[in-house]
Amino acid sequence: MNKVSIKETQNPTILKFEFQDFITQNESFEFKNIDEAKTSPLAQQLFHLPFVKTIYISGNFIAIEKYSIVEWDDVKEAVAEQMETFVNNGGTIVAIDETKSKKQPVTVYGETTPNPSALKFVVSKMLTKNAIEFKNIDQTGASPLAKELFKFPYVKEIFIDENYISVTKYEINEWQEITLELRSFIKQYIENGGTVLDENFIQAATAKEDTKLKEFDNLDVTSQQIINILEEYVKPAVQADGGNIAFDSYNETDKTVKVILQGACSGCPSSTFTLKSGIENMLKSMLNDEGIKVEAINA
């Protein structure tokens, strides 16, 4: 039996009717009238109610904007009951577009990182070849998945690379309280064909990589050697822990190497010192120069 919960919104003319499960496949719909609602038999039925102005369907809810001819308190229970009856009798909320790809099963599991505030969600398929970090929801234009994840109040930062999503949380929740919810959401989102990273971003990132190659050719020999050492010896280990490291600069005068820490490594209480000292010793040894210093920068 489907149960519908009634939730108020900041707009007094709009009420949300929430279902226990997702009712769309990572899509949102807005219908202004019965003709626009051809893909939603339930929305068409609701438009027979004279006070229904606009219907929004997304995630696990249906939101209805009403005309002012009635008050929500007088009709909301009847609307929720109508939705429940419709669905429990086998009615279709939104018709699935059969031309879209079928559900692709994936496995997702959580993996701890050296940073107690970050957890790595490993997916059984490649997500991207271009590492990308998001500090807040305003930066998520390239990733619809990251945008959705930031809607969870405990998500602080997101880092996506290869086949994993590294999530850094605020301290308001412990991992045991939220891991299952995040893992289930990521799994369902990817299985239902949701976009992890926008292809346009991938193209832009590829162009950026080409630019970086040109910049690499223009660097001094020591900087090139440092980049190659980081790529070959340091980055694989850091990525295994849900993070990333990037070369920032090398100052030939004081022999200071600056590296940028991302993902689980960013803000980690232990990793900054560990990486700094580890990389520093490695570079001193491989470049045969005891004067080299490393500064770690949190992205």
MITIMAR-579157 format. One record per residue (C-alpha): residue number from 1; residue in three letters; x negated, y, z. Coordinates in nm, 4 decimals, decimal comma, m for minus. Layout:
BEGIN
+------+------+----------+----------+----------+
: gudo : roro :        X :        Y :        Z :
+------+------+----------+----------+----------+
:  NUM :  ALA :        X :        Y :        Z :
...
+------+------+----------+----------+----------+
This chain:
BEGIN
+------+------+----------+----------+----------+
: gudo : roro :        X :        Y :        Z :
+------+------+----------+----------+----------+
:    1 :  MET :   0,0000 :   0,0000 :   0,0000 :
:    2 :  ASN :  m0,1340 :   0,3399 :  m0,0982 :
:    3 :  LYS :  m0,0995 :   0,6068 :   0,1699 :
:    4 :  VAL :  m0,1123 :   0,9742 :   0,0750 :
:    5 :  SER :  m0,2467 :   1,2331 :   0,3225 :
:    6 :  ILE :  m0,1433 :   1,5985 :   0,2997 :
:    7 :  LYS :  m0,4212 :   1,8581 :   0,3370 :
:    8 :  GLU :  m0,3934 :   2,2371 :   0,3328 :
:    9 :  THR :  m0,6325 :   2,4484 :   0,1250 :
:   10 :  GLN :  m0,7546 :   2,8060 :   0,1560 :
:   11 :  ASN :  m0,4898 :   2,9020 :  m0,0996 :
:   12 :  PRO :  m0,1424 :   2,8824 :   0,0652 :
:   13 :  THR :   0,0245 :   2,8071 :  m0,2693 :
:   14 :  ILE :  m0,1953 :   2,4982 :  m0,3269 :
:   15 :  LEU :  m0,1674 :   2,1741 :  m0,1314 :
:   16 :  LYS :  m0,3898 :   1,8652 :  m0,1642 :
:   17 :  PHE :  m0,2482 :   1,5139 :  m0,1596 :
:   18 :  GLU :  m0,5349 :   1,2752 :  m0,0826 :
:   19 :  PHE :  m0,5453 :   0,9017 :  m0,1643 :
:   20 :  GLN :  m0,7526 :   0,6435 :   0,0222 :
:   21 :  ASP :  m0,9558 :   0,5592 :  m0,2893 :
:   22 :  PHE :  m1,0892 :   0,7442 :  m0,5930 :
:   23 :  ILE :  m0,8182 :   0,7916 :  m0,8564 :
:   24 :  THR :  m1,0341 :   0,9243 :  m1,1423 :
:   25 :  GLN :  m1,3632 :   0,8117 :  m1,2963 :
:   26 :  ASN :  m1,5793 :   1,1147 :  m1,2166 :
:   27 :  GLU :  m1,3499 :   1,3383 :  m1,4181 :
:   28 :  SER :  m1,1313 :   1,6335 :  m1,3277 :
:   29 :  PHE :  m0,8022 :   1,7278 :  m1,4910 :
:   30 :  GLU :  m0,5913 :   2,0432 :  m1,4888 :
:   31 :  PHE :  m0,2393 :   2,0467 :  m1,6297 :
:   32 :  LYS :  m0,0315 :   2,3634 :  m1,6710 :
:   33 :  ASN :   0,2814 :   2,1937 :  m1,8051 :
:   34 :  ILE :   0,4371 :   1,8578 :  m1,8926 :
:   35 :  ASP :   0,3042 :   1,8614 :  m2,2515 :
:   36 :  GLU :  m0,0570 :   1,9005 :  m2,1331 :
:   37 :  ALA :  m0,0074 :   1,6069 :  m1,8953 :
:   38 :  LYS :   0,0299 :   1,3366 :  m2,1606 :
:   39 :  THR :  m0,2654 :   1,1417 :  m2,0195 :
:   40 :  SER :  m0,1105 :   1,1393 :  m1,6700 :
:   41 :  PRO :   0,2318 :   0,9750 :  m1,6277 :
:   42 :  LEU :   0,2343 :   1,0771 :  m1,2606 :
:   43 :  ALA :   0,1680 :   1,4428 :  m1,3430 :
:   44 :  GLN :   0,4461 :   1,4342 :  m1,6028 :
:   45 :  GLN :   0,6863 :   1,3041 :  m1,3380 :
:   46 :  LEU :   0,5775 :   1,5737 :  m1,0910 :
:   47 :  PHE :   0,6431 :   1,8483 :  m1,3487 :
:   48 :  HIS :   1,0137 :   1,7577 :  m1,3280 :
:   49 :  LEU :   1,0064 :   1,9244 :  m0,9871 :
:   50 :  PRO :   1,1067 :   2,2884 :  m1,0558 :
:   51 :  PHE :   0,8508 :   2,4408 :  m0,8174 :
:   52 :  VAL :   0,5407 :   2,2722 :  m0,9664 :
:   53 :  LYS :   0,3226 :   2,5292 :  m1,1462 :
:   54 :  THR :  m0,0166 :   2,3565 :  m1,1953 :
:   55 :  ILE :  m0,1525 :   2,0088 :  m1,1185 :
:   56 :  TYR :  m0,5189 :   1,9306 :  m1,0554 :
:   57 :  ILE :  m0,6471 :   1,5721 :  m1,0366 :
:   58 :  SER :  m1,0018 :   1,4988 :  m0,9219 :
:   59 :  GLY :  m1,1893 :   1,2484 :  m0,7064 :
:   60 :  ASN :  m0,9450 :   1,1037 :  m0,4572 :
:   61 :  PHE :  m0,6816 :   1,3778 :  m0,4627 :
:   62 :  ILE :  m0,4040 :   1,5504 :  m0,6527 :
:   63 :  ALA :  m0,3676 :   1,9234 :  m0,5818 :
:   64 :  ILE :  m0,0460 :   2,1038 :  m0,6707 :
:   65 :  GLU :   0,0009 :   2,4779 :  m0,7082 :
:   66 :  LYS :   0,3629 :   2,5801 :  m0,6517 :
:   67 :  TYR :   0,5868 :   2,8651 :  m0,7555 :
:   68 :  SER :   0,7169 :   3,0767 :  m0,4661 :
:   69 :  ILE :   1,0770 :   2,9494 :  m0,4963 :
:   70 :  VAL :   1,0128 :   2,6988 :  m0,2121 :
:   71 :  GLU :   0,7928 :   2,6672 :   0,0970 :
:   72 :  TRP :   0,5521 :   2,3727 :   0,1190 :
:   73 :  ASP :   0,6843 :   2,2769 :   0,4622 :
:   74 :  ASP :   1,0238 :   2,2063 :   0,3064 :
:   75 :  VAL :   0,9027 :   1,9803 :   0,0235 :
:   76 :  LYS :   0,5523 :   1,8431 :   0,0953 :
:   77 :  GLU :   0,6654 :   1,5204 :   0,2641 :
:   78 :  ALA :   0,9013 :   1,4413 :  m0,0245 :
:   79 :  VAL :   0,6219 :   1,5046 :  m0,2788 :
:   80 :  ALA :   0,3800 :   1,2757 :  m0,0919 :
:   81 :  GLU :   0,6479 :   1,0056 :  m0,0713 :
:   82 :  GLN :   0,7173 :   1,0367 :  m0,4446 :
:   83 :  MET :   0,3446 :   0,9888 :  m0,5202 :
:   84 :  GLU :   0,3219 :   0,6854 :  m0,2884 :
:   85 :  THR :   0,6304 :   0,5229 :  m0,4434 :
:   86 :  PHE :   0,5034 :   0,5852 :  m0,7966 :
:   87 :  VAL :   0,1602 :   0,4318 :  m0,7312 :
:   88 :  ASN :   0,2838 :   0,1415 :  m0,5179 :
:   89 :  ASN :   0,5219 :   0,0480 :  m0,8006 :
:   90 :  GLY :   0,2249 :   0,0147 :  m1,0356 :
:   91 :  GLY :   0,2475 :   0,3570 :  m1,1992 :
:   92 :  THR :  m0,0552 :   0,5034 :  m1,3829 :
:   93 :  ILE :  m0,2049 :   0,8191 :  m1,2360 :
:   94 :  VAL :  m0,4403 :   0,8933 :  m1,5267 :
:   95 :  ALA :  m0,4647 :   0,6743 :  m1,8370 :
:   96 :  ILE :  m0,8206 :   0,5470 :  m1,8858 :
:   97 :  ASP :  m0,9774 :   0,6361 :  m2,2171 :
:   98 :  GLU :  m1,0651 :   0,2935 :  m2,3602 :
:   99 :  THR :  m1,3148 :   0,4536 :  m2,5982 :
:  100 :  LYS :  m1,5324 :   0,5333 :  m2,2974 :
:  101 :  SER :  m1,7941 :   0,2858 :  m2,1903 :
:  102 :  LYS :  m1,6835 :   0,0063 :  m1,9610 :
:  103 :  LYS :  m1,7896 :   0,0052 :  m1,5979 :
:  104 :  GLN :  m2,1567 :  m0,0867 :  m1,5695 :
:  105 :  PRO :  m2,2350 :  m0,2770 :  m1,2472 :
:  106 :  VAL :  m2,5405 :  m0,1457 :  m1,0611 :
:  107 :  THR :  m2,6946 :  m0,2192 :  m0,7254 :
:  108 :  VAL :  m2,8001 :   0,0577 :  m0,4888 :
:  109 :  TYR :  m2,9905 :   0,0087 :  m0,1657 :
:  110 :  GLY :  m3,1305 :   0,2435 :   0,0960 :
:  111 :  GLU :  m3,5025 :   0,2450 :   0,1686 :
:  112 :  THR :  m3,6724 :   0,4284 :   0,4540 :
:  113 :  THR :  m3,9473 :   0,6839 :   0,3881 :
:  114 :  PRO :  m4,2249 :   0,8238 :   0,6103 :
:  115 :  ASN :  m3,9999 :   1,1278 :   0,6595 :
:  116 :  PRO :  m3,7287 :   1,0388 :   0,9166 :
:  117 :  SER :  m3,4997 :   1,3025 :   0,7614 :
:  118 :  ALA :  m3,5172 :   1,1488 :   0,4122 :
:  119 :  LEU :  m3,3803 :   0,8230 :   0,2746 :
:  120 :  LYS :  m3,4487 :   0,6800 :  m0,0686 :
:  121 :  PHE :  m3,1543 :   0,5280 :  m0,2591 :
:  122 :  VAL :  m3,2971 :   0,2879 :  m0,5171 :
:  123 :  VAL :  m3,0802 :   0,2089 :  m0,8224 :
:  124 :  SER :  m3,1114 :  m0,1006 :  m1,0437 :
:  125 :  LYS :  m3,1476 :   0,1127 :  m1,3583 :
:  126 :  MET :  m3,3674 :   0,3939 :  m1,4823 :
:  127 :  LEU :  m3,2194 :   0,7365 :  m1,4102 :
:  128 :  THR :  m3,4786 :   0,9778 :  m1,5477 :
:  129 :  LYS :  m3,8395 :   1,0139 :  m1,6603 :
:  130 :  ASN :  m3,8526 :   1,3675 :  m1,5262 :
:  131 :  ALA :  m3,8733 :   1,4287 :  m1,1516 :
:  132 :  ILE :  m3,6458 :   1,7076 :  m1,0326 :
:  133 :  GLU :  m3,5760 :   1,8559 :  m0,6912 :
:  134 :  PHE :  m3,2685 :   2,0470 :  m0,5691 :
:  135 :  LYS :  m3,2804 :   2,2626 :  m0,2555 :
:  136 :  ASN :  m2,9126 :   2,3629 :  m0,2660 :
:  137 :  ILE :  m2,5921 :   2,3271 :  m0,4689 :
:  138 :  ASP :  m2,6649 :   2,6431 :  m0,6708 :
:  139 :  GLN :  m2,9656 :   2,4707 :  m0,8319 :
:  140 :  THR :  m2,7681 :   2,1669 :  m0,9548 :
:  141 :  GLY :  m2,6751 :   2,2834 :  m1,3056 :
:  142 :  ALA :  m2,8862 :   1,9997 :  m1,4486 :
:  143 :  SER :  m2,7350 :   1,7276 :  m1,2280 :
:  144 :  PRO :  m2,3608 :   1,6714 :  m1,1787 :
:  145 :  LEU :  m2,4471 :   1,3905 :  m0,9337 :
:  146 :  ALA :  m2,6592 :   1,6217 :  m0,7168 :
:  147 :  LYS :  m2,3761 :   1,8747 :  m0,7204 :
:  148 :  GLU :  m2,1341 :   1,6121 :  m0,5866 :
:  149 :  LEU :  m2,3822 :   1,4947 :  m0,3221 :
:  150 :  PHE :  m2,4246 :   1,8482 :  m0,1866 :
:  151 :  LYS :  m2,0522 :   1,8454 :  m0,1040 :
:  152 :  PHE :  m2,1364 :   1,6084 :   0,1827 :
:  153 :  PRO :  m2,2012 :   1,8471 :   0,4765 :
:  154 :  TYR :  m2,5081 :   1,6584 :   0,5976 :
:  155 :  VAL :  m2,6996 :   1,6674 :   0,2658 :
:  156 :  LYS :  m2,9832 :   1,9207 :   0,2794 :
:  157 :  GLU :  m3,2006 :   1,8454 :  m0,0263 :
:  158 :  ILE :  m3,2041 :   1,6003 :  m0,3188 :
:  159 :  PHE :  m3,4912 :   1,4664 :  m0,5249 :
:  160 :  ILE :  m3,4360 :   1,2449 :  m0,8322 :
:  161 :  ASP :  m3,7096 :   1,0524 :  m1,0095 :
:  162 :  GLU :  m3,7304 :   0,7310 :  m1,2149 :
:  163 :  ASN :  m3,4809 :   0,4869 :  m1,0548 :
:  164 :  TYR :  m3,4152 :   0,6506 :  m0,7196 :
:  165 :  ILE :  m3,2445 :   0,9414 :  m0,5459 :
:  166 :  SER :  m3,4145 :   1,0727 :  m0,2330 :
:  167 :  VAL :  m3,1736 :   1,2506 :   0,0044 :
:  168 :  THR :  m3,2918 :   1,4721 :   0,2902 :
:  169 :  LYS :  m3,0304 :   1,5252 :   0,5619 :
:  170 :  TYR :  m2,9573 :   1,7833 :   0,8279 :
:  171 :  GLU :  m2,9871 :   1,6638 :   1,1875 :
:  172 :  ILE :  m2,6084 :   1,6753 :   1,2484 :
:  173 :  ASN :  m2,5784 :   1,3065 :   1,1544 :
:  174 :  GLU :  m2,7873 :   0,9938 :   1,2060 :
:  175 :  TRP :  m2,8649 :   0,7710 :   0,9061 :
:  176 :  GLN :  m2,6644 :   0,4794 :   1,0439 :
:  177 :  GLU :  m2,3534 :   0,7014 :   1,0353 :
:  178 :  ILE :  m2,3859 :   0,8119 :   0,6735 :
:  179 :  THR :  m2,6008 :   0,5635 :   0,4758 :
:  180 :  LEU :  m2,3116 :   0,3384 :   0,3738 :
:  181 :  GLU :  m2,1003 :   0,6335 :   0,2613 :
:  182 :  LEU :  m2,3813 :   0,7790 :   0,0492 :
:  183 :  ARG :  m2,4812 :   0,4429 :  m0,0968 :
:  184 :  SER :  m2,1202 :   0,3601 :  m0,1894 :
:  185 :  PHE :  m2,0679 :   0,7020 :  m0,3452 :
:  186 :  ILE :  m2,3860 :   0,6841 :  m0,5573 :
:  187 :  LYS :  m2,3052 :   0,3279 :  m0,6679 :
:  188 :  GLN :  m1,9467 :   0,4112 :  m0,7667 :
:  189 :  TYR :  m2,0496 :   0,7350 :  m0,9377 :
:  190 :  ILE :  m2,3110 :   0,5643 :  m1,1575 :
:  191 :  GLU :  m2,0953 :   0,2575 :  m1,2288 :
:  192 :  ASN :  m1,8126 :   0,4804 :  m1,3489 :
:  193 :  GLY :  m2,0383 :   0,6520 :  m1,6016 :
:  194 :  GLY :  m2,1029 :   0,9729 :  m1,4112 :
:  195 :  THR :  m2,3872 :   1,1939 :  m1,5354 :
:  196 :  VAL :  m2,6960 :   1,1814 :  m1,3142 :
:  197 :  LEU :  m2,8976 :   1,4332 :  m1,5177 :
:  198 :  ASP :  m2,7794 :   1,6345 :  m1,8152 :
:  199 :  GLU :  m2,9468 :   1,5439 :  m2,1462 :
:  200 :  ASN :  m3,0066 :   1,9117 :  m2,2228 :
:  201 :  PHE :  m3,2161 :   1,9313 :  m1,9097 :
:  202 :  ILE :  m3,4142 :   1,6247 :  m2,0226 :
:  203 :  GLN :  m3,4916 :   1,7981 :  m2,3520 :
:  204 :  ALA :  m3,5948 :   2,1119 :  m2,1659 :
:  205 :  ALA :  m3,8123 :   1,9029 :  m1,9329 :
:  206 :  THR :  m3,9760 :   1,7343 :  m2,2333 :
:  207 :  ALA :  m4,0559 :   2,0771 :  m2,3760 :
:  208 :  LYS :  m4,1929 :   2,1725 :  m2,0352 :
:  209 :  GLU :  m4,4147 :   1,8624 :  m2,0369 :
:  210 :  ASP :  m4,5486 :   1,9645 :  m2,3784 :
:  211 :  THR :  m4,6285 :   2,3077 :  m2,2366 :
:  212 :  LYS :  m4,8014 :   2,1477 :  m1,9375 :
:  213 :  LEU :  m5,0173 :   1,9410 :  m2,1738 :
:  214 :  LYS :  m5,1246 :   2,2560 :  m2,3551 :
:  215 :  GLU :  m5,1942 :   2,4240 :  m2,0212 :
:  216 :  PHE :  m5,3946 :   2,1172 :  m1,9126 :
:  217 :  ASP :  m5,6195 :   2,1564 :  m2,2179 :
:  218 :  ASN :  m5,6896 :   2,5155 :  m2,1150 :
:  219 :  LEU :  m5,7899 :   2,4294 :  m1,7574 :
:  220 :  ASP :  m6,1443 :   2,4018 :  m1,6314 :
:  221 :  VAL :  m6,2992 :   2,0545 :  m1,6179 :
:  222 :  THR :  m6,2718 :   2,0200 :  m1,2369 :
:  223 :  SER :  m5,8973 :   2,1025 :  m1,2422 :
:  224 :  GLN :  m5,8456 :   1,8423 :  m1,5140 :
:  225 :  GLN :  m6,0341 :   1,5840 :  m1,3078 :
:  226 :  ILE :  m5,8252 :   1,6673 :  m0,9988 :
:  227 :  ILE :  m5,4977 :   1,6283 :  m1,1951 :
:  228 :  ASN :  m5,6094 :   1,2923 :  m1,3332 :
:  229 :  ILE :  m5,7032 :   1,1667 :  m0,9839 :
:  230 :  LEU :  m5,3674 :   1,2791 :  m0,8407 :
:  231 :  GLU :  m5,1752 :   1,1148 :  m1,1263 :
:  232 :  GLU :  m5,3615 :   0,7852 :  m1,1102 :
:  233 :  TYR :  m5,4321 :   0,7321 :  m0,7400 :
:  234 :  VAL :  m5,2011 :   0,9515 :  m0,5311 :
:  235 :  LYS :  m4,8713 :   0,9930 :  m0,7157 :
:  236 :  PRO :  m4,7724 :   0,6203 :  m0,7347 :
:  237 :  ALA :  m4,8044 :   0,5809 :  m0,3566 :
:  238 :  VAL :  m4,6164 :   0,9031 :  m0,2881 :
:  239 :  GLN :  m4,3361 :   0,8087 :  m0,5288 :
:  240 :  ALA :  m4,3009 :   0,4722 :  m0,3543 :
:  241 :  ASP :  m4,2126 :   0,6704 :  m0,0422 :
:  242 :  GLY :  m3,9436 :   0,8741 :  m0,2198 :
:  243 :  GLY :  m4,1529 :   1,1829 :  m0,2815 :
:  244 :  ASN :  m4,3683 :   1,3499 :  m0,5394 :
:  245 :  ILE :  m4,6905 :   1,5472 :  m0,5552 :
:  246 :  ALA :  m4,7831 :   1,8056 :  m0,8161 :
:  247 :  PHE :  m5,1050 :   1,9971 :  m0,8841 :
:  248 :  ASP :  m5,0611 :   2,3710 :  m0,8280 :
:  249 :  SER :  m5,4042 :   2,5282 :  m0,8631 :
:  250 :  TYR :  m5,7779 :   2,5002 :  m0,8015 :
:  251 :  ASN :  m5,9869 :   2,7942 :  m0,6898 :
:  252 :  GLU :  m6,3436 :   2,7507 :  m0,8104 :
:  253 :  THR :  m6,4752 :   3,0180 :  m0,5720 :
:  254 :  ASP :  m6,3703 :   2,8623 :  m0,2399 :
:  255 :  LYS :  m6,3065 :   2,5113 :  m0,3836 :
:  256 :  THR :  m5,9467 :   2,5045 :  m0,2562 :
:  257 :  VAL :  m5,7022 :   2,2667 :  m0,4220 :
:  258 :  LYS :  m5,3331 :   2,3482 :  m0,3762 :
:  259 :  VAL :  m5,0784 :   2,0671 :  m0,4194 :
:  260 :  ILE :  m4,6969 :   2,0854 :  m0,4037 :
:  261 :  LEU :  m4,5046 :   1,8277 :  m0,2007 :
:  262 :  GLN :  m4,1521 :   1,7348 :  m0,3102 :
:  263 :  GLY :  m3,8753 :   1,4969 :  m0,2113 :
:  264 :  ALA :  m3,9262 :   1,2927 :   0,1061 :
:  265 :  CYS :  m4,2772 :   1,4380 :   0,1446 :
:  266 :  SER :  m4,1457 :   1,7941 :   0,1625 :
:  267 :  GLY :  m4,1127 :   1,8999 :   0,5251 :
:  268 :  CYS :  m4,2149 :   1,5586 :   0,6577 :
:  269 :  PRO :  m4,3807 :   1,6018 :   0,9983 :
:  270 :  SER :  m4,6559 :   1,3495 :   0,9249 :
:  271 :  SER :  m4,7011 :   1,3531 :   0,5483 :
:  272 :  THR :  m4,8439 :   1,7038 :   0,5148 :
:  273 :  PHE :  m5,1412 :   1,6232 :   0,7366 :
:  274 :  THR :  m5,1789 :   1,2646 :   0,6127 :
:  275 :  LEU :  m5,1650 :   1,3606 :   0,2461 :
:  276 :  LYS :  m5,3846 :   1,6645 :   0,2934 :
:  277 :  SER :  m5,6576 :   1,4718 :   0,4713 :
:  278 :  GLY :  m5,6211 :   1,1629 :   0,2479 :
:  279 :  ILE :  m5,6315 :   1,3580 :  m0,0776 :
:  280 :  GLU :  m5,9100 :   1,5788 :   0,0526 :
:  281 :  ASN :  m6,1308 :   1,2803 :   0,1367 :
:  282 :  MET :  m6,0514 :   1,1141 :  m0,1955 :
:  283 :  LEU :  m6,1357 :   1,4253 :  m0,3984 :
:  284 :  LYS :  m6,4558 :   1,4864 :  m0,2012 :
:  285 :  SER :  m6,5648 :   1,1289 :  m0,2726 :
:  286 :  MET :  m6,4585 :   1,1075 :  m0,6381 :
:  287 :  LEU :  m6,5871 :   1,4524 :  m0,7329 :
:  288 :  ASN :  m6,8952 :   1,4126 :  m0,5117 :
:  289 :  ASP :  m6,8347 :   1,7519 :  m0,3507 :
:  290 :  GLU :  m6,7972 :   1,7867 :   0,0297 :
:  291 :  GLY :  m6,6885 :   2,1506 :  m0,0061 :
:  292 :  ILE :  m6,3439 :   2,0715 :  m0,1472 :
:  293 :  LYS :  m6,0451 :   2,1710 :   0,0672 :
:  294 :  VAL :  m5,6782 :   2,0804 :   0,0064 :
:  295 :  GLU :  m5,3755 :   2,2908 :   0,0926 :
:  296 :  ALA :  m5,0365 :   2,1213 :   0,0863 :
:  297 :  ILE :  m4,7374 :   2,3369 :  m0,0069 :
:  298 :  ASN :  m4,3785 :   2,2294 :   0,0592 :
:  299 :  ALA :  m4,1727 :   2,2934 :  m0,2545 :
+------+------+----------+----------+----------+
